[in-house]
Amino acid sequence: MARRKSLAAQLLQAYRDSQKAKAAAARGAEAEQARQAQAAEREAAERVKQEARREREQAQAWMRAQKEKQAQRTAESRKAEQIVRDLEKRQAARAKELEQKRRAEAREKAAAERRAKQESVENLRREAAGRTAQVEERLEELTAVLIDRPGGLPGLRLEAEQALGEGDFEGFAVAVERALGSIRYPEGLGGARRAAFAPESRELILEIELPVQAVVPSVTQYRFKASAPPAVVPQPRKESECKALYRDLVARLALRAIDEAFAVTPPSLVDGVAFNGKVHAKDRATGKSIEPCLISVRVSRETFGELVLDEPELAPVQSLHHLNAIVSQHPYDLEPVPPVVTFDLTRYKIAPERDVVAGLDSRPDLVAMDPIDFEHLIRRLFEKIGLKSWVTQASRDDGIDAVAVNEEPLIGGLCIIQAKRSKNVVSAETVRSVAGIVNDKNASKGIVVTTAWFGKASWDFAPRNRVELIDGRHLKALLLEHLGIDALIGLPKLPPGWQTRDLN
């Protein structure tokens, strides 16, 4: 029984065993807890690992995505850069092409400008040469205007001869004008021609329009000037040379006109020509129109025929002096000369002549004479004094009874005559009217002759206005002196200042 333990021991052992069991259970529980804790930890760790792995994977995926994106961006960037580089290359190529084109255009433009400049220079040179040639050609025309006279002019006489053969003096003058007007002249040199015919003196009165000074070229030549810009510049002609050329030209034109006048008129009918050469111009001082006479001459056909007009060494101005012409000393300055005859006769109707002197009584009464006979008596008086006179017709005579011409070279000219067969004083209005006609007809003077007398107003007015007054007693004295007519003046009363012997 020795081996049998006591109860207490058994209880103790049981206790101990229970404690151990408890302890073992506790340790087991603790171990289980530990195992569970470790499992939880392992699970947590696994979860952490998994989370970490997921995060790594996500990070890696994100990194891969970023890398892909970066790679894509890089590829896109490289592609963009390539595009930019390609674009830049194309732009550079285009710019280079444009620059080359611009330079080529610039070179072409510069070449074109050089060609244009050279062409312009050549054009200017040609223009200078052409204009110089025109000047020289014009000078040749001016100097040859006398030698280059047309032929066949006698063939133009027929119409004039027919008119004159019918006694139509006015028609004869018109036919001469027409014939002279048909003759061709260089441009600017063929002015108007006007003609009149004086049958009693067998003289043709000719007036021509001379060209103005501008017809003479004011330059000697045109030259090219290589300035900036280049230009054609005129070389002015010396004023003295212009004046000499113009003086020579108008002399040549005068000689040619006279020669043509003789050529178109029959020698059997026209013995001489009274010539005036005038210029239509403006007075530089007043601006008014003027018509100065630059050349005036009266020459017979025989005397003029002595000139050799085709002689190249003929000096036209000297030829005119040889013909005793009145030539302006300064024609270029329009310095006038008095005409040997005034052309305005063509404006008046010429009445047939009447020999009233032969039919007069030994002592005719001027106041009782027929008015027409009185006018013709006045004409005969002026002719005897030395004037060449024509009596106008009574109708539409502009208040003019007679037209007389003083042929004195220096003091002559056209005279407008008004004859008043009156018993009363001649009014001042009549004298003023004659002065107005003198101005209108461009006459040298007016003459009012009467059987009566003039008042103080008329005597004061007349000398200032180129009008000469001849009263009855002066007329009586002139008739006795020049015609041997001892006339009476049957006035009803003695005029103021007169004496009885002035009437009887």
Disulfide bonds with the S-S distance in Angstrom:
none
